[in-house]
Amino acid sequence: MKRLFFIAVLLFYSITTNSLYAQGSRVVESKTTQLTVTIPSEEITIDPMIYGQMLEDCNDKVIYGGIVSNEGEENKAVTELLRPLNIPVMRWPAGTAIYNYEWRKGIGKTRKAEKERIWGGMEYYTFGTDEFIAWCNQLDIAPYINIPMGNNNTYEHSLGSALDWIEYVNGATNTTYGALRARNGHAEPYGVKLWCIGNENYLGNRFHKGESAETYATNLAHWAKVIKSIYPDLNLLGVGRTPDWTKVVLDKCNEWIDYLTLHFYVSAHIDNTTLLDPHKSLFTAALVEANLKENIEVLKAANAKYGREENPIRFSIDEWNNRHSVKGGEKFYFTRQDDRRQYDVITTATMLNVFLRNSPYVAMANYIFPVNGHGLVKTVGENDAYRSVIYYVFELYRKHLVGKLLNVDVAGAGVANVRLGDYARLDGDVTASTRSIEQDLCFVDAAATMNDSGEICIALTNRSHDKVQKIKLDIPEGYSVAEVWSLESDDIAAANTPENRDVVQPELLKEKKSTLSLKPCGLKIVVCRAK
């Protein structure tokens, strides 16, 4: 009865929601997975900002020792490796570190290093507001600035300080802080559009006490209303969480915000290089998607209720990645420095598939981090760098998985009618009821798009850690397979290292068939063109 009810619920949602539930996944007894791609009747545009990134001084050489040296000298090797990724947006100074970041100390000629009291290490303030925006501009990245809205009664966490910062960045030269920016060497306003108010305000840290949804929403409404009254063209982001929290914030702040943020961290337990309980990492994106579905229903209702359907509030997955906890003795220790491996290809790609499938409600996502910590790029000293394996996931998706969303139906091998919470290891706020959802999980997970040139691009991932998956593609009439890109290895723990930098990299296959196979934890991108 429970399974019949769940199927009925999915059927209802598939009728009422064009994009969110257009993707089907059914476990069937078959040696070959059948994957069918169809063009929907209604166009759904994918926002390229789902391929965004985030910078934070978290004592893991992300900014200092990553983007720049402690003295603020740019690592050109990092910049040039990031350039081909065409990163659309960069969030900074980012997450919890904002509560210890004082923006005024990062402008002007005199910079003084201080202890960073959230994550440890040092904040050198040599990569401040002007440097961040200049670095983004040279890479054609939209800068996104996160404002602290703490409750420790300091000016740095006040609305006044936030307005000063916005004025420094966007104000005319006849304003106090716009004039200061001009004296610091940049007369023209920067025109930064994206500003987030707060970060994980529901959690506490040494500079902020955790808040209820009601308290946060009340403060956010006041701040956002004042900011929008002065700068009506800004796009403001507020903090989301679970559906109940999201509803409270939307009810109070719907008139002034443009995005709500959500944070999701896949978690992997690793012994040496071996991924333990692999199903709990490789399938975690399914639980993320279930959480998103619930939040999206709340979002859609609020947009309809408050007249925001023409200019809808959307979600930004402001922080996400696959966190490694490495075994040491009898315990596991969290680290950002563990190598990214072939199994990280799947945790990364399946999360991107979720963001794609939930377009247009998910309109931004910011991976942490592009450099060193969980990084796409790893540095060697201050003048050298190389690509980790997940660099290529972003490179392939950013190039191919863009444009309009297509429908994908998957029927094949997998695990049937399983509880999502049993197939996930997720750091993030998910309700017990969401974890209890029972669902089929195919080994093959997929997303498909059509770009502006009319190419159909299909991302295929194998969530099995030990079984090859055979796939038969059924693509729209008039199309044929033109390219197949493979990001695979015979070893799911394979990683690129400073000594061996090309262990795993994409390969353009010679065969162009609609029947193909995926190695364990493998990714293929199939490009189809009109005949």
QUIJOWO-V652545 format. One record per pair of residues at least 6 apart in sequence whose C-alpha atoms are under 7 Angstrom apart, sorted by the first residue. I is the first residue (numbers start at 1). J is the second residue. If there is no record, write none. Layout:
I&J / I&J
This chain:
13&21 / 14&21 / 14&22 / 19&357 / 19&358 / 19&359 / 20&357 / 20&358 / 22&407 / 23&407 / 23&408 / 23&409 / 24&408 / 24&409 / 24&410 / 25&409 / 25&410 / 25&411 / 25&440 / 25&441 / 25&442 / 26&410 / 26&411 / 26&412 / 26&440 / 26&442 / 27&411 / 27&412 / 27&413 / 27&414 / 27&415 / 27&416 / 27&440 / 27&441 / 27&442 / 28&411 / 28&412 / 28&413 / 29&412 / 29&413 / 30&412 / 30&413 / 31&413 / 31&470 / 32&412 / 32&470 / 32&471 / 32&472 / 33&410 / 33&411 / 33&412 / 33&413 / 33&470 / 33&471 / 33&472 / 34&410 / 34&411 / 34&412 / 34&471 / 34&472 / 34&473 / 35&408 / 35&409 / 35&410 / 35&411 / 35&471 / 35&472 / 35&473 / 35&474 / 36&408 / 36&409 / 36&410 / 36&473 / 36&474 / 36&475 / 37&406 / 37&407 / 37&408 / 37&409 / 37&474 / 37&475 / 37&476 / 38&406 / 38&407 / 38&408 / 38&475 / 38&476 / 39&406 / 39&407 / 40&406 / 40&407 / 43&404 / 44&359 / 44&360 / 44&404 / 44&405 / 45&360 / 45&403 / 45&404 / 45&405 / 46&356 / 46&359 / 46&360 / 46&402 / 46&403 / 46&404 / 46&405 / 47&363 / 47&364 / 48&88 / 48&402 / 49&88 / 49&89 / 49&363 / 49&364 / 49&365 / 50&355 / 50&363 / 50&364 / 50&365 / 50&366 / 51&87 / 51&88 / 51&365 / 51&366 / 51&398 / 52&87 / 52&88 / 52&89 / 52&90 / 52&364 / 52&365 / 52&366 / 52&367 / 53&89 / 53&90 / 53&91 / 53&366 / 53&367 / 53&368 / 53&369 / 53&370 / 54&90 / 54&91 / 54&92 / 54&94 / 54&366 / 54&367 / 54&368 / 54&369 / 54&370 / 55&62 / 55&63 / 55&91 / 55&92 / 55&93 / 55&94 / 55&369 / 56&62 / 56&63 / 56&92 / 56&93 / 56&94 / 56&95 / 56&97 / 57&63 / 57&97 / 57&123 / 58&119 / 59&119 / 59&120 / 59&121 / 60&372 / 60&373 / 61&372 / 62&371 / 62&372 / 62&373 / 64&70 / 65&382 / 66&371 / 66&372 / 66&379 / 67&74 / 67&75 / 67&78 / 68&74 / 68&75 / 69&382 / 70&124 / 71&126 / 72&126 / 72&127 / 75&382 / 75&383 / 76&383 / 77&383 / 77&384 / 77&385 / 78&385 / 83&139 / 85&394 / 85&395 / 85&398 / 87&141 / 88&141 / 88&142 / 89&141 / 89&142 / 89&143 / 89&144 / 90&141 / 90&142 / 90&143 / 90&144 / 91&143 / 91&144 / 91&145 / 92&144 / 92&145 / 92&146 / 93&145 / 93&146 / 94&146 / 95&199 / 96&199 / 97&118 / 98&147 / 98&148 / 99&148 / 99&150 / 99&207 / 100&116 / 100&117 / 100&118 / 102&156 / 105&111 / 105&125 / 106&125 / 106&126 / 106&127 / 106&128 / 106&129 / 107&128 / 107&129 / 107&130 / 108&184 / 111&125 / 111&126 / 112&124 / 112&125 / 113&122 / 113&123 / 113&124 / 113&125 / 114&122 / 114&123 / 114&124 / 115&121 / 115&122 / 115&123 / 116&122 / 116&123 / 133&143 / 136&142 / 136&143 / 143&192 / 144&192 / 144&194 / 144&195 / 145&194 / 145&195 / 145&196 / 146&195 / 146&196 / 146&197 / 146&198 / 147&162 / 147&195 / 147&196 / 147&197 / 147&198 / 148&157 / 148&197 / 148&198 / 149&157 / 149&158 / 149&197 / 149&198 / 150&157 / 150&208 / 151&208 / 151&209 / 152&207 / 152&208 / 155&161 / 159&223 / 164&177 / 167&177 / 167&178 / 168&177 / 168&178 / 168&181 / 169&189 / 169&190 / 169&191 / 169&192 / 170&189 / 170&190 / 170&191 / 170&192 / 171&177 / 171&178 / 171&189 / 172&178 / 172&189 / 173&179 / 173&182 / 173&187 / 181&187 / 193&234 / 193&235 / 194&234 / 194&235 / 194&236 / 195&235 / 195&236 / 195&237 / 196&236 / 196&237 / 196&238 / 197&237 / 197&238 / 198&238 / 198&239 / 199&239 / 200&239 / 201&210 / 201&211 / 201&216 / 202&210 / 202&211 / 202&212 / 203&209 / 203&210 / 204&210 / 213&245 / 213&248 / 213&249 / 214&248 / 217&248 / 217&249 / 217&252 / 217&253 / 218&252 / 220&253 / 221&252 / 221&253 / 224&256 / 224&257 / 225&256 / 228&234 / 228&256 / 235&258 / 236&257 / 236&258 / 236&259 / 237&257 / 237&258 / 237&259 / 237&260 / 237&261 / 238&257 / 238&259 / 238&260 / 238&261 / 239&260 / 239&261 / 240&246 / 240&260 / 240&261 / 240&262 / 241&262 / 241&429 / 242&295 / 242&429 / 242&430 / 243&294 / 243&295 / 243&298 / 247&298 / 250&302 / 254&306 / 258&313 / 258&314 / 259&313 / 259&314 / 259&315 / 259&316 / 260&314 / 260&315 / 260&316 / 261&315 / 261&316 / 261&317 / 261&318 / 262&316 / 262&317 / 262&318 / 263&317 / 263&318 / 263&319 / 263&320 / 263&428 / 264&319 / 264&320 / 264&427 / 264&428 / 265&320 / 265&321 / 265&322 / 265&323 / 265&426 / 265&427 / 265&428 / 266&281 / 266&284 / 266&321 / 266&322 / 266&323 / 266&425 / 266&426 / 266&427 / 267&281 / 267&322 / 267&323 / 267&324 / 267&425 / 267&426 / 267&427 / 268&275 / 268&281 / 268&322 / 268&323 / 268&324 / 268&325 / 269&275 / 269&276 / 269&324 / 269&325 / 269&326 / 270&276 / 270&324 / 270&325 / 270&326 / 270&327 / 271&326 / 271&327 / 273&493 / 274&493 / 278&465 / 279&423 / 280&423 / 280&424 / 280&425 / 281&347 / 281&424 / 281&425 / 282&346 / 282&347 / 282&463 / 283&423 / 283&424 / 283&463 / 284&423 / 284&424 / 284&425 / 284&426 / 285&350 / 285&351 / 285&354 / 287&420 / 287&421 / 287&424 / 287&435 / 289&354 / 290&434 / 291&430 / 291&434 / 296&361 / 303&309 / 303&312 / 303&313 / 314&361 / 314&362 / 314&363 / 315&361 / 315&362 / 315&363 / 315&364 / 316&362 / 316&363 / 316&364 / 316&365 / 317&364 / 317&365 / 317&366 / 318&365 / 318&366 / 319&366 / 319&367 / 319&368 / 320&366 / 320&367 / 320&368 / 321&348 / 321&367 / 321&368 / 322&344 / 322&347 / 324&334 / 324&335 / 324&336 / 324&338 / 325&332 / 325&333 / 325&334 / 325&335 / 326&332 / 326&333 / 326&334 / 327&333 / 336&373 / 336&374 / 337&372 / 337&373 / 337&374 / 339&495 / 340&374 / 340&388 / 340&389 / 340&390 / 340&495 / 341&389 / 341&492 / 341&493 / 341&494 / 341&495 / 342&389 / 342&489 / 342&492 / 342&493 / 342&494 / 342&495 / 342&521 / 343&492 / 343&493 / 343&521 / 344&390 / 345&389 / 345&390 / 345&393 / 346&461 / 346&463 / 346&521 / 346&522 / 349&393 / 350&445 / 353&446 / 353&447 / 355&362 / 356&447 / 357&447 / 368&374 / 369&375 / 370&376 / 370&377 / 371&377 / 371&378 / 372&378 / 372&379 / 376&387 / 376&388 / 376&390 / 376&391 / 377&385 / 377&386 / 377&387 / 377&388 / 377&391 / 378&385 / 378&386 / 378&387 / 378&388 / 379&385 / 379&386 / 386&501 / 388&496 / 389&495 / 389&496 / 389&504 / 389&505 / 392&505 / 392&506 / 400&457 / 401&448 / 401&449 / 401&457 / 402&449 / 402&450 / 402&451 / 403&449 / 403&450 / 403&451 / 403&452 / 404&449 / 404&450 / 404&451 / 405&448 / 405&449 / 405&450 / 406&448 / 406&449 / 406&450 / 407&448 / 408&447 / 408&448 / 412&442 / 413&442 / 413&443 / 414&441 / 414&442 / 414&443 / 415&440 / 415&441 / 415&442 / 416&439 / 416&440 / 416&441 / 417&438 / 417&439 / 417&440 / 418&438 / 418&439 / 418&440 / 419&435 / 419&436 / 419&437 / 419&438 / 419&439 / 420&435 / 420&436 / 420&437 / 420&438 / 420&439 / 421&435 / 421&436 / 443&462 / 443&463 / 443&464 / 444&460 / 444&461 / 444&462 / 444&463 / 445&460 / 445&461 / 445&462 / 446&458 / 446&459 / 446&460 / 446&461 / 447&458 / 447&459 / 448&456 / 448&457 / 448&458 / 448&459 / 449&456 / 449&457 / 449&458 / 450&456 / 450&457 / 455&527 / 455&528 / 455&529 / 456&527 / 456&528 / 456&529 / 457&525 / 457&526 / 457&527 / 457&528 / 458&525 / 458&526 / 458&527 / 459&524 / 459&525 / 459&526 / 460&523 / 460&524 / 460&525 / 461&521 / 461&522 / 461&523 / 461&524 / 462&469 / 462&518 / 462&519 / 462&520 / 462&521 / 462&522 / 462&523 / 463&521 / 464&520 / 464&521 / 465&520 / 465&521 / 466&520 / 467&519 / 467&520 / 468&517 / 468&518 / 468&519 / 468&520 / 469&517 / 469&518 / 469&519 / 470&516 / 470&517 / 470&518 / 471&515 / 471&516 / 471&517 / 472&514 / 472&515 / 472&516 / 473&514 / 473&515 / 478&530 / 478&531 / 479&528 / 479&529 / 479&530 / 479&531 / 480&528 / 480&529 / 480&530 / 480&531 / 481&512 / 481&513 / 481&514 / 481&526 / 481&527 / 481&528 / 481&529 / 482&512 / 482&527 / 482&528 / 482&529 / 483&512 / 483&526 / 483&527 / 483&528 / 484&508 / 484&509 / 484&512 / 484&524 / 484&525 / 484&526 / 484&527 / 485&506 / 485&507 / 485&508 / 485&509 / 485&524 / 485&525 / 485&526 / 486&506 / 486&507 / 486&508 / 486&509 / 486&523 / 486&524 / 486&525 / 487&505 / 487&506 / 487&507 / 487&522 / 487&523 / 487&524 / 488&519 / 488&522 / 488&523 / 489&504 / 492&520 / 492&521 / 495&503 / 495&504 / 496&502 / 496&503 / 496&504
